Amino acid sequence: MNCWHCQRTAVATCRFCGRAVCENHVTTRPFILELLERTEPVRALVVDDAVFCGACHPRPNPVNLPELG
């Protein structure tokens, strides 16, 4: 697999979109693994340094999917 940015050999894939990145273009950002909704306040299990490609734009808020209901 090649890097999305420079076509060098990739070392990881973005946790958010799946794009491959090399060691020069890999960055990190927090990723929510699970929400604990039965707690007050709602809490989350988070990975602080999930691989991020820097090209995608994860949405900051949840998206409604009424067709799955």
PDB file of N, H, CA, C and O in Angstrom:
ATOM      1  N   MET A   1       0.842  -1.170   0.000  1.00  0.00           N
ATOM      2  CA  MET A   1       0.000   0.000   0.000  1.00  0.00           C
ATOM      3  C   MET A   1       0.894   1.242   0.000  1.00  0.00           C
ATOM      4  O   MET A   1       1.966   1.245   0.605  1.00  0.00           O
ATOM      5  N   ASN A   2       0.448   2.282  -0.675  1.00  0.00           N
ATOM      6  H   ASN A   2      -0.423   2.280  -1.166  1.00  0.00           H
ATOM      7  CA  ASN A   2       1.214   3.523  -0.754  1.00  0.00           C
ATOM      8  C   ASN A   2       0.524   4.642   0.010  1.00  0.00           C
ATOM      9  O   ASN A   2      -0.690   4.625   0.213  1.00  0.00           O
ATOM     10  N   CYS A   3       1.322   5.613   0.428  1.00  0.00           N
ATOM     11  H   CYS A   3       2.308   5.627   0.263  1.00  0.00           H
ATOM     12  CA  CYS A   3       0.821   6.766   1.174  1.00  0.00           C
ATOM     13  C   CYS A   3      -0.124   7.599   0.310  1.00  0.00           C
ATOM     14  O   CYS A   3       0.142   7.834  -0.869  1.00  0.00           O
ATOM     15  N   TRP A   4      -1.218   8.038   0.902  1.00  0.00           N
ATOM     16  H   TRP A   4      -1.434   7.847   1.859  1.00  0.00           H
ATOM     17  CA  TRP A   4      -2.214   8.876   0.227  1.00  0.00           C
ATOM     18  C   TRP A   4      -1.595  10.182  -0.259  1.00  0.00           C
ATOM     19  O   TRP A   4      -1.999  10.703  -1.298  1.00  0.00           O
ATOM     20  N   HIS A   5      -0.617  10.721   0.477  1.00  0.00           N
ATOM     21  H   HIS A   5      -0.289  10.297   1.321  1.00  0.00           H
ATOM     22  CA  HIS A   5      -0.034  12.027   0.186  1.00  0.00           C
ATOM     23  C   HIS A   5       1.127  11.977  -0.806  1.00  0.00           C
ATOM     24  O   HIS A   5       1.192  12.797  -1.722  1.00  0.00           O
ATOM     25  N   CYS A   6       2.056  11.010  -0.631  1.00  0.00           N
ATOM     26  H   CYS A   6       2.004  10.344   0.113  1.00  0.00           H
ATOM     27  CA  CYS A   6       3.305  11.066  -1.400  1.00  0.00           C
ATOM     28  C   CYS A   6       3.648   9.782  -2.157  1.00  0.00           C
ATOM     29  O   CYS A   6       4.672   9.735  -2.838  1.00  0.00           O
ATOM     30  N   GLN A   7       2.827   8.750  -2.055  1.00  0.00           N
ATOM     31  H   GLN A   7       1.995   8.788  -1.502  1.00  0.00           H
ATOM     32  CA  GLN A   7       3.025   7.479  -2.749  1.00  0.00           C
ATOM     33  C   GLN A   7       4.201   6.654  -2.243  1.00  0.00           C
ATOM     34  O   GLN A   7       4.582   5.677  -2.889  1.00  0.00           O
ATOM     35  N   ARG A   8       4.798   7.028  -1.084  1.00  0.00           N
ATOM     36  H   ARG A   8       4.489   7.822  -0.560  1.00  0.00           H
ATOM     37  CA  ARG A   8       5.820   6.177  -0.465  1.00  0.00           C
ATOM     38  C   ARG A   8       5.126   4.998   0.199  1.00  0.00           C
ATOM     39  O   ARG A   8       3.899   4.982   0.306  1.00  0.00           O
ATOM     40  N   THR A   9       5.892   4.014   0.644  1.00  0.00           N
ATOM     41  H   THR A   9       6.888   4.026   0.557  1.00  0.00           H
ATOM     42  CA  THR A   9       5.324   2.848   1.314  1.00  0.00           C
ATOM     43  C   THR A   9       4.636   3.272   2.604  1.00  0.00           C
ATOM     44  O   THR A   9       5.222   3.979   3.424  1.00  0.00           O
ATOM     45  N   ALA A  10       3.403   2.842   2.778  1.00  0.00           N
ATOM     46  H   ALA A  10       2.927   2.268   2.111  1.00  0.00           H
ATOM     47  CA  ALA A  10       2.620   3.209   3.959  1.00  0.00           C
ATOM     48  C   ALA A  10       2.997   2.333   5.151  1.00  0.00           C
ATOM     49  O   ALA A  10       3.408   1.184   4.988  1.00  0.00           O
ATOM     50  N   VAL A  11       2.850   2.893   6.347  1.00  0.00           N
ATOM     51  H   VAL A  11       2.516   3.826   6.479  1.00  0.00           H
ATOM     52  CA  VAL A  11       3.109   2.159   7.586  1.00  0.00           C
ATOM     53  C   VAL A  11       1.870   2.052   8.467  1.00  0.00           C
ATOM     54  O   VAL A  11       1.890   1.333   9.466  1.00  0.00           O
ATOM     55  N   ALA A  12       0.797   2.751   8.120  1.00  0.00           N
ATOM     56  H   ALA A  12       0.781   3.335   7.308  1.00  0.00           H
ATOM     57  CA  ALA A  12      -0.423   2.737   8.925  1.00  0.00           C
ATOM     58  C   ALA A  12      -1.610   3.170   8.073  1.00  0.00           C
ATOM     59  O   ALA A  12      -1.448   3.718   6.982  1.00  0.00           O
ATOM     60  N   THR A  13      -2.812   2.911   8.599  1.00  0.00           N
ATOM     61  H   THR A  13      -2.944   2.466   9.485  1.00  0.00           H
ATOM     62  CA  THR A  13      -4.032   3.389   7.953  1.00  0.00           C
ATOM     63  C   THR A  13      -4.817   4.258   8.918  1.00  0.00           C
ATOM     64  O   THR A  13      -4.837   4.013  10.125  1.00  0.00           O
ATOM     65  N   CYS A  14      -5.454   5.262   8.378  1.00  0.00           N
ATOM     66  H   CYS A  14      -5.438   5.461   7.398  1.00  0.00           H
ATOM     67  CA  CYS A  14      -6.230   6.202   9.163  1.00  0.00           C
ATOM     68  C   CYS A  14      -7.400   5.496   9.843  1.00  0.00           C
ATOM     69  O   CYS A  14      -8.136   4.755   9.192  1.00  0.00           O
ATOM     70  N   ARG A  15      -7.576   5.716  11.126  1.00  0.00           N
ATOM     71  H   ARG A  15      -6.978   6.318  11.655  1.00  0.00           H
ATOM     72  CA  ARG A  15      -8.666   5.104  11.888  1.00  0.00           C
ATOM     73  C   ARG A  15     -10.024   5.677  11.475  1.00  0.00           C
ATOM     74  O   ARG A  15     -11.057   5.047  11.702  1.00  0.00           O
ATOM     75  N   PHE A  16     -10.026   6.836  10.887  1.00  0.00           N
ATOM     76  H   PHE A  16      -9.187   7.348  10.703  1.00  0.00           H
ATOM     77  CA  PHE A  16     -11.261   7.532  10.559  1.00  0.00           C
ATOM     78  C   PHE A  16     -11.751   7.247   9.141  1.00  0.00           C
ATOM     79  O   PHE A  16     -12.959   7.158   8.921  1.00  0.00           O
ATOM     80  N   CYS A  17     -10.841   7.101   8.172  1.00  0.00           N
ATOM     81  H   CYS A  17      -9.860   7.173   8.350  1.00  0.00           H
ATOM     82  CA  CYS A  17     -11.282   6.911   6.787  1.00  0.00           C
ATOM     83  C   CYS A  17     -10.618   5.722   6.088  1.00  0.00           C
ATOM     84  O   CYS A  17     -11.101   5.289   5.042  1.00  0.00           O
ATOM     85  N   GLY A  18      -9.533   5.187   6.632  1.00  0.00           N
ATOM     86  H   GLY A  18      -9.141   5.539   7.482  1.00  0.00           H
ATOM     87  CA  GLY A  18      -8.872   4.036   6.032  1.00  0.00           C
ATOM     88  C   GLY A  18      -7.769   4.354   5.048  1.00  0.00           C
ATOM     89  O   GLY A  18      -7.177   3.435   4.482  1.00  0.00           O
ATOM     90  N   ARG A  19      -7.468   5.629   4.821  1.00  0.00           N
ATOM     91  H   ARG A  19      -7.949   6.375   5.281  1.00  0.00           H
ATOM     92  CA  ARG A  19      -6.383   5.981   3.907  1.00  0.00           C
ATOM     93  C   ARG A  19      -5.047   5.541   4.502  1.00  0.00           C
ATOM     94  O   ARG A  19      -4.848   5.588   5.716  1.00  0.00           O
ATOM     95  N   ALA A  20      -4.136   5.112   3.628  1.00  0.00           N
ATOM     96  H   ALA A  20      -4.298   5.073   2.642  1.00  0.00           H
ATOM     97  CA  ALA A  20      -2.806   4.693   4.063  1.00  0.00           C
ATOM     98  C   ALA A  20      -1.885   5.904   4.158  1.00  0.00           C
ATOM     99  O   ALA A  20      -1.990   6.831   3.354  1.00  0.00           O
ATOM    100  N   VAL A  21      -0.979   5.898   5.142  1.00  0.00           N
ATOM    101  H   VAL A  21      -0.894   5.145   5.795  1.00  0.00           H
ATOM    102  CA  VAL A  21      -0.024   6.998   5.316  1.00  0.00           C
ATOM    103  C   VAL A  21       1.364   6.453   5.647  1.00  0.00           C
ATOM    104  O   VAL A  21       1.501   5.410   6.287  1.00  0.00           O
ATOM    105  N   CYS A  22       2.392   7.180   5.197  1.00  0.00           N
ATOM    106  H   CYS A  22       2.280   8.027   4.677  1.00  0.00           H
ATOM    107  CA  CYS A  22       3.771   6.815   5.507  1.00  0.00           C
ATOM    108  C   CYS A  22       4.168   7.442   6.840  1.00  0.00           C
ATOM    109  O   CYS A  22       3.387   8.178   7.444  1.00  0.00           O
ATOM    110  N   GLU A  23       5.380   7.147   7.291  1.00  0.00           N
ATOM    111  H   GLU A  23       6.014   6.549   6.800  1.00  0.00           H
ATOM    112  CA  GLU A  23       5.831   7.677   8.590  1.00  0.00           C
ATOM    113  C   GLU A  23       5.979   9.194   8.598  1.00  0.00           C
ATOM    114  O   GLU A  23       5.959   9.801   9.669  1.00  0.00           O
ATOM    115  N   ASN A  24       6.126   9.820   7.433  1.00  0.00           N
ATOM    116  H   ASN A  24       6.142   9.327   6.563  1.00  0.00           H
ATOM    117  CA  ASN A  24       6.251  11.286   7.373  1.00  0.00           C
ATOM    118  C   ASN A  24       4.900  11.999   7.454  1.00  0.00           C
ATOM    119  O   ASN A  24       4.840  13.162   7.851  1.00  0.00           O
ATOM    120  N   HIS A  25       3.839  11.324   7.089  1.00  0.00           N
ATOM    121  H   HIS A  25       3.889  10.379   6.766  1.00  0.00           H
ATOM    122  CA  HIS A  25       2.530  11.974   7.052  1.00  0.00           C
ATOM    123  C   HIS A  25       1.564  11.507   8.137  1.00  0.00           C
ATOM    124  O   HIS A  25       0.450  12.022   8.229  1.00  0.00           O
ATOM    125  N   VAL A  26       1.963  10.555   8.948  1.00  0.00           N
ATOM    126  H   VAL A  26       2.868  10.136   8.874  1.00  0.00           H
ATOM    127  CA  VAL A  26       1.078  10.066   9.999  1.00  0.00           C
ATOM    128  C   VAL A  26       0.961  11.107  11.116  1.00  0.00           C
ATOM    129  O   VAL A  26       1.959  11.666  11.568  1.00  0.00           O
ATOM    130  N   THR A  27      -0.261  11.352  11.543  1.00  0.00           N
ATOM    131  H   THR A  27      -1.072  10.898  11.175  1.00  0.00           H
ATOM    132  CA  THR A  27      -0.521  12.207  12.699  1.00  0.00           C
ATOM    133  C   THR A  27      -1.502  11.445  13.590  1.00  0.00           C
ATOM    134  O   THR A  27      -1.941  10.350  13.240  1.00  0.00           O
ATOM    135  N   THR A  28      -1.837  12.015  14.722  1.00  0.00           N
ATOM    136  H   THR A  28      -1.480  12.905  15.007  1.00  0.00           H
ATOM    137  CA  THR A  28      -2.778  11.346  15.614  1.00  0.00           C
ATOM    138  C   THR A  28      -3.839  12.318  16.084  1.00  0.00           C
ATOM    139  O   THR A  28      -3.652  13.534  16.045  1.00  0.00           O
ATOM    140  N   ARG A  29      -4.959  11.763  16.532  1.00  0.00           N
ATOM    141  H   ARG A  29      -5.110  10.775  16.564  1.00  0.00           H
ATOM    142  CA  ARG A  29      -6.017  12.541  17.160  1.00  0.00           C
ATOM    143  C   ARG A  29      -6.844  11.579  17.999  1.00  0.00           C
ATOM    144  O   ARG A  29      -6.772  10.369  17.785  1.00  0.00           O
ATOM    145  N   PRO A  30      -7.621  12.078  18.942  1.00  0.00           N
ATOM    146  CA  PRO A  30      -8.432  11.197  19.789  1.00  0.00           C
ATOM    147  C   PRO A  30      -9.541  10.502  18.989  1.00  0.00           C
ATOM    148  O   PRO A  30     -10.103  11.066  18.051  1.00  0.00           O
ATOM    149  N   PHE A  31      -9.836   9.258  19.392  1.00  0.00           N
ATOM    150  H   PHE A  31      -9.379   8.800  20.155  1.00  0.00           H
ATOM    151  CA  PHE A  31     -10.885   8.477  18.752  1.00  0.00           C
ATOM    152  C   PHE A  31     -11.772   7.874  19.833  1.00  0.00           C
ATOM    153  O   PHE A  31     -11.269   7.233  20.756  1.00  0.00           O
ATOM    154  N   ILE A  32     -13.081   8.071  19.731  1.00  0.00           N
ATOM    155  H   ILE A  32     -13.489   8.592  18.981  1.00  0.00           H
ATOM    156  CA  ILE A  32     -14.019   7.525  20.715  1.00  0.00           C
ATOM    157  C   ILE A  32     -14.303   6.069  20.370  1.00  0.00           C
ATOM    158  O   ILE A  32     -14.802   5.763  19.287  1.00  0.00           O
ATOM    159  N   LEU A  33     -13.978   5.171  21.303  1.00  0.00           N
ATOM    160  H   LEU A  33     -13.572   5.419  22.183  1.00  0.00           H
ATOM    161  CA  LEU A  33     -14.248   3.752  21.116  1.00  0.00           C
ATOM    162  C   LEU A  33     -15.669   3.383  21.506  1.00  0.00           C
ATOM    163  O   LEU A  33     -16.326   2.589  20.833  1.00  0.00           O
ATOM    164  N   GLU A  34     -16.134   3.971  22.603  1.00  0.00           N
ATOM    165  H   GLU A  34     -15.600   4.616  23.150  1.00  0.00           H
ATOM    166  CA  GLU A  34     -17.448   3.591  23.108  1.00  0.00           C
ATOM    167  C   GLU A  34     -17.998   4.687  24.008  1.00  0.00           C
ATOM    168  O   GLU A  34     -17.249   5.327  24.746  1.00  0.00           O
ATOM    169  N   LEU A  35     -19.298   4.899  23.945  1.00  0.00           N
ATOM    170  H   LEU A  35     -19.906   4.379  23.345  1.00  0.00           H
ATOM    171  CA  LEU A  35     -19.975   5.833  24.848  1.00  0.00           C
ATOM    172  C   LEU A  35     -20.630   5.047  25.968  1.00  0.00           C
ATOM    173  O   LEU A  35     -21.248   4.009  25.730  1.00  0.00           O
ATOM    174  N   LEU A  36     -20.494   5.540  27.182  1.00  0.00           N
ATOM    175  H   LEU A  36     -19.992   6.383  27.376  1.00  0.00           H
ATOM    176  CA  LEU A  36     -21.118   4.929  28.351  1.00  0.00           C
ATOM    177  C   LEU A  36     -22.309   5.789  28.715  1.00  0.00           C
ATOM    178  O   LEU A  36     -22.204   6.684  29.553  1.00  0.00           O
ATOM    179  N   GLU A  37     -23.450   5.518  28.080  1.00  0.00           N
ATOM    180  H   GLU A  37     -23.535   4.790  27.399  1.00  0.00           H
ATOM    181  CA  GLU A  37     -24.627   6.375  28.185  1.00  0.00           C
ATOM    182  C   GLU A  37     -25.396   6.202  29.485  1.00  0.00           C
ATOM    183  O   GLU A  37     -26.201   7.065  29.836  1.00  0.00           O
ATOM    184  N   ARG A  38     -25.178   5.146  30.186  1.00  0.00           N
ATOM    185  H   ARG A  38     -24.524   4.445  29.901  1.00  0.00           H
ATOM    186  CA  ARG A  38     -25.935   4.911  31.415  1.00  0.00           C
ATOM    187  C   ARG A  38     -25.291   5.570  32.631  1.00  0.00           C
ATOM    188  O   ARG A  38     -25.728   5.366  33.764  1.00  0.00           O
ATOM    189  N   THR A  39     -24.265   6.349  32.389  1.00  0.00           N
ATOM    190  H   THR A  39     -23.910   6.515  31.469  1.00  0.00           H
ATOM    191  CA  THR A  39     -23.622   7.090  33.475  1.00  0.00           C
ATOM    192  C   THR A  39     -24.072   8.542  33.411  1.00  0.00           C
ATOM    193  O   THR A  39     -24.519   9.017  32.367  1.00  0.00           O
ATOM    194  N   GLU A  40     -23.954   9.228  34.511  1.00  0.00           N
ATOM    195  H   GLU A  40     -23.591   8.842  35.359  1.00  0.00           H
ATOM    196  CA  GLU A  40     -24.330  10.647  34.557  1.00  0.00           C
ATOM    197  C   GLU A  40     -23.134  11.423  35.053  1.00  0.00           C
ATOM    198  O   GLU A  40     -22.780  11.239  36.217  1.00  0.00           O
ATOM    199  N   PRO A  41     -22.480  12.266  34.292  1.00  0.00           N
ATOM    200  CA  PRO A  41     -22.753  12.575  32.881  1.00  0.00           C
ATOM    201  C   PRO A  41     -22.309  11.433  31.966  1.00  0.00           C
ATOM    202  O   PRO A  41     -21.620  10.514  32.407  1.00  0.00           O
ATOM    203  N   VAL A  42     -22.708  11.492  30.686  1.00  0.00           N
ATOM    204  H   VAL A  42     -23.268  12.239  30.327  1.00  0.00           H
ATOM    205  CA  VAL A  42     -22.282  10.491  29.707  1.00  0.00           C
ATOM    206  C   VAL A  42     -20.765  10.526  29.608  1.00  0.00           C
ATOM    207  O   VAL A  42     -20.166  11.597  29.503  1.00  0.00           O
ATOM    208  N   ARG A  43     -20.159   9.372  29.641  1.00  0.00           N
ATOM    209  H   ARG A  43     -20.646   8.502  29.727  1.00  0.00           H
ATOM    210  CA  ARG A  43     -18.697   9.273  29.562  1.00  0.00           C
ATOM    211  C   ARG A  43     -18.322   8.481  28.322  1.00  0.00           C
ATOM    212  O   ARG A  43     -19.171   7.821  27.722  1.00  0.00           O
ATOM    213  N   ALA A  44     -17.046   8.544  27.934  1.00  0.00           N
ATOM    214  H   ALA A  44     -16.357   9.080  28.421  1.00  0.00           H
ATOM    215  CA  ALA A  44     -16.593   7.846  26.731  1.00  0.00           C
ATOM    216  C   ALA A  44     -15.252   7.161  26.990  1.00  0.00           C
ATOM    217  O   ALA A  44     -14.427   7.644  27.765  1.00  0.00           O
ATOM    218  N   LEU A  45     -15.059   6.032  26.326  1.00  0.00           N
ATOM    219  H   LEU A  45     -15.730   5.640  25.696  1.00  0.00           H
ATOM    220  CA  LEU A  45     -13.770   5.353  26.291  1.00  0.00           C
ATOM    221  C   LEU A  45     -13.051   5.894  25.067  1.00  0.00           C
ATOM    222  O   LEU A  45     -13.545   5.741  23.950  1.00  0.00           O
ATOM    223  N   VAL A  46     -11.891   6.527  25.251  1.00  0.00           N
ATOM    224  H   VAL A  46     -11.490   6.651  26.158  1.00  0.00           H
ATOM    225  CA  VAL A  46     -11.217   7.237  24.163  1.00  0.00           C
ATOM    226  C   VAL A  46      -9.770   6.764  24.013  1.00  0.00           C
ATOM    227  O   VAL A  46      -9.070   6.559  25.004  1.00  0.00           O
ATOM    228  N   VAL A  47      -9.329   6.594  22.756  1.00  0.00           N
ATOM    229  H   VAL A  47      -9.898   6.760  21.950  1.00  0.00           H
ATOM    230  CA  VAL A  47      -7.921   6.359  22.447  1.00  0.00           C
ATOM    231  C   VAL A  47      -7.344   7.718  22.084  1.00  0.00           C
ATOM    232  O   VAL A  47      -7.820   8.363  21.150  1.00  0.00           O
ATOM    233  N   ASP A  48      -6.319   8.165  22.816  1.00  0.00           N
ATOM    234  H   ASP A  48      -5.933   7.641  23.575  1.00  0.00           H
ATOM    235  CA  ASP A  48      -5.773   9.509  22.607  1.00  0.00           C
ATOM    236  C   ASP A  48      -4.985   9.675  21.315  1.00  0.00           C
ATOM    237  O   ASP A  48      -5.001  10.755  20.724  1.00  0.00           O
ATOM    238  N   ASP A  49      -4.299   8.634  20.865  1.00  0.00           N
ATOM    239  H   ASP A  49      -4.287   7.757  21.345  1.00  0.00           H
ATOM    240  CA  ASP A  49      -3.390   8.803  19.727  1.00  0.00           C
ATOM    241  C   ASP A  49      -3.697   7.843  18.580  1.00  0.00           C
ATOM    242  O   ASP A  49      -2.818   7.118  18.116  1.00  0.00           O
ATOM    243  N   ALA A  50      -4.947   7.845  18.130  1.00  0.00           N
ATOM    244  H   ALA A  50      -5.661   8.435  18.508  1.00  0.00           H
ATOM    245  CA  ALA A  50      -5.327   7.030  16.974  1.00  0.00           C
ATOM    246  C   ALA A  50      -4.716   7.626  15.707  1.00  0.00           C
ATOM    247  O   ALA A  50      -4.611   8.846  15.581  1.00  0.00           O
ATOM    248  N   VAL A  51      -4.318   6.772  14.777  1.00  0.00           N
ATOM    249  H   VAL A  51      -4.403   5.781  14.880  1.00  0.00           H
ATOM    250  CA  VAL A  51      -3.701   7.224  13.524  1.00  0.00           C
ATOM    251  C   VAL A  51      -4.700   8.060  12.729  1.00  0.00           C
ATOM    252  O   VAL A  51      -5.855   7.672  12.550  1.00  0.00           O
ATOM    253  N   PHE A  52      -4.235   9.212  12.259  1.00  0.00           N
ATOM    254  H   PHE A  52      -3.297   9.528  12.404  1.00  0.00           H
ATOM    255  CA  PHE A  52      -5.051  10.141  11.476  1.00  0.00           C
ATOM    256  C   PHE A  52      -4.258  10.560  10.248  1.00  0.00           C
ATOM    257  O   PHE A  52      -3.087  10.924  10.355  1.00  0.00           O
ATOM    258  N   CYS A  53      -4.900  10.509   9.071  1.00  0.00           N
ATOM    259  H   CYS A  53      -5.851  10.214   8.984  1.00  0.00           H
ATOM    260  CA  CYS A  53      -4.200  10.809   7.812  1.00  0.00           C
ATOM    261  C   CYS A  53      -3.993  12.302   7.575  1.00  0.00           C
ATOM    262  O   CYS A  53      -3.079  12.688   6.845  1.00  0.00           O
ATOM    263  N   GLY A  54      -4.817  13.137   8.173  1.00  0.00           N
ATOM    264  H   GLY A  54      -5.559  12.824   8.766  1.00  0.00           H
ATOM    265  CA  GLY A  54      -4.707  14.575   7.951  1.00  0.00           C
ATOM    266  C   GLY A  54      -5.470  15.049   6.723  1.00  0.00           C
ATOM    267  O   GLY A  54      -5.579  16.254   6.497  1.00  0.00           O
ATOM    268  N   ALA A  55      -6.001  14.126   5.925  1.00  0.00           N
ATOM    269  H   ALA A  55      -5.913  13.147   6.108  1.00  0.00           H
ATOM    270  CA  ALA A  55      -6.731  14.498   4.711  1.00  0.00           C
ATOM    271  C   ALA A  55      -8.237  14.453   4.917  1.00  0.00           C
ATOM    272  O   ALA A  55      -8.969  15.237   4.314  1.00  0.00           O
ATOM    273  N   CYS A  56      -8.704  13.546   5.759  1.00  0.00           N
ATOM    274  H   CYS A  56      -8.110  12.909   6.249  1.00  0.00           H
ATOM    275  CA  CYS A  56     -10.156  13.426   5.961  1.00  0.00           C
ATOM    276  C   CYS A  56     -10.620  14.417   7.032  1.00  0.00           C
ATOM    277  O   CYS A  56      -9.812  14.988   7.765  1.00  0.00           O
ATOM    278  N   HIS A  57     -11.914  14.601   7.103  1.00  0.00           N
ATOM    279  H   HIS A  57     -12.571  14.137   6.508  1.00  0.00           H
ATOM    280  CA  HIS A  57     -12.490  15.545   8.062  1.00  0.00           C
ATOM    281  C   HIS A  57     -13.613  14.868   8.833  1.00  0.00           C
ATOM    282  O   HIS A  57     -14.785  15.014   8.484  1.00  0.00           O
ATOM    283  N   PRO A  58     -13.254  14.114   9.899  1.00  0.00           N
ATOM    284  CA  PRO A  58     -14.298  13.471  10.695  1.00  0.00           C
ATOM    285  C   PRO A  58     -15.276  14.510  11.230  1.00  0.00           C
ATOM    286  O   PRO A  58     -14.858  15.576  11.682  1.00  0.00           O
ATOM    287  N   ARG A  59     -16.549  14.216  11.185  1.00  0.00           N
ATOM    288  H   ARG A  59     -16.888  13.349  10.818  1.00  0.00           H
ATOM    289  CA  ARG A  59     -17.566  15.158  11.651  1.00  0.00           C
ATOM    290  C   ARG A  59     -17.535  15.257  13.166  1.00  0.00           C
ATOM    291  O   ARG A  59     -17.370  14.247  13.850  1.00  0.00           O
ATOM    292  N   PRO A  60     -17.692  16.462  13.697  1.00  0.00           N
ATOM    293  CA  PRO A  60     -17.615  16.650  15.150  1.00  0.00           C
ATOM    294  C   PRO A  60     -18.859  16.188  15.892  1.00  0.00           C
ATOM    295  O   PRO A  60     -18.806  15.966  17.101  1.00  0.00           O
ATOM    296  N   ASN A  61     -19.984  16.039  15.185  1.00  0.00           N
ATOM    297  H   ASN A  61     -20.027  16.219  14.203  1.00  0.00           H
ATOM    298  CA  ASN A  61     -21.235  15.644  15.814  1.00  0.00           C
ATOM    299  C   ASN A  61     -21.788  14.395  15.148  1.00  0.00           C
ATOM    300  O   ASN A  61     -21.511  14.142  13.975  1.00  0.00           O
ATOM    301  N   PRO A  62     -22.573  13.607  15.890  1.00  0.00           N
ATOM    302  CA  PRO A  62     -23.172  12.406  15.295  1.00  0.00           C
ATOM    303  C   PRO A  62     -24.096  12.740  14.134  1.00  0.00           C
ATOM    304  O   PRO A  62     -24.660  13.832  14.071  1.00  0.00           O
ATOM    305  N   VAL A  63     -24.244  11.800  13.226  1.00  0.00           N
ATOM    306  H   VAL A  63     -23.786  10.913  13.277  1.00  0.00           H
ATOM    307  CA  VAL A  63     -25.113  11.962  12.055  1.00  0.00           C
ATOM    308  C   VAL A  63     -26.332  11.079  12.241  1.00  0.00           C
ATOM    309  O   VAL A  63     -26.194   9.907  12.591  1.00  0.00           O
ATOM    310  N   ASN A  64     -27.526  11.617  12.014  1.00  0.00           N
ATOM    311  H   ASN A  64     -27.638  12.569  11.730  1.00  0.00           H
ATOM    312  CA  ASN A  64     -28.759  10.839  12.107  1.00  0.00           C
ATOM    313  C   ASN A  64     -28.868   9.886  10.906  1.00  0.00           C
ATOM    314  O   ASN A  64     -28.583  10.273   9.772  1.00  0.00           O
ATOM    315  N   LEU A  65     -29.282   8.642  11.167  1.00  0.00           N
ATOM    316  H   LEU A  65     -29.513   8.328  12.088  1.00  0.00           H
ATOM    317  CA  LEU A  65     -29.473   7.655  10.121  1.00  0.00           C
ATOM    318  C   LEU A  65     -30.862   7.037  10.258  1.00  0.00           C
ATOM    319  O   LEU A  65     -30.991   5.884  10.672  1.00  0.00           O
ATOM    320  N   PRO A  66     -31.907   7.800   9.912  1.00  0.00           N
ATOM    321  CA  PRO A  66     -33.269   7.321  10.107  1.00  0.00           C
ATOM    322  C   PRO A  66     -33.598   6.067   9.293  1.00  0.00           C
ATOM    323  O   PRO A  66     -34.460   5.286   9.698  1.00  0.00           O
ATOM    324  N   GLU A  67     -32.940   5.862   8.172  1.00  0.00           N
ATOM    325  H   GLU A  67     -32.240   6.497   7.843  1.00  0.00           H
ATOM    326  CA  GLU A  67     -33.224   4.697   7.334  1.00  0.00           C
ATOM    327  C   GLU A  67     -32.803   3.385   7.981  1.00  0.00           C
ATOM    328  O   GLU A  67     -33.215   2.318   7.526  1.00  0.00           O
ATOM    329  N   LEU A  68     -31.996   3.441   9.030  1.00  0.00           N
ATOM    330  H   LEU A  68     -31.662   4.308   9.400  1.00  0.00           H
ATOM    331  CA  LEU A  68     -31.578   2.225   9.734  1.00  0.00           C
ATOM    332  C   LEU A  68     -32.491   1.886  10.898  1.00  0.00           C
ATOM    333  O   LEU A  68     -32.321   0.842  11.529  1.00  0.00           O
ATOM    334  N   GLY A  69     -33.464   2.755  11.198  1.00  0.00           N
ATOM    335  H   GLY A  69     -33.602   3.603  10.685  1.00  0.00           H
ATOM    336  CA  GLY A  69     -34.319   2.568  12.359  1.00  0.00           C
ATOM    337  C   GLY A  69     -35.450   1.619  12.180  1.00  0.00           C
ATOM    338  O   GLY A  69     -36.225   1.399  13.111  1.00  0.00           O
TER     339      GLY A  69
END
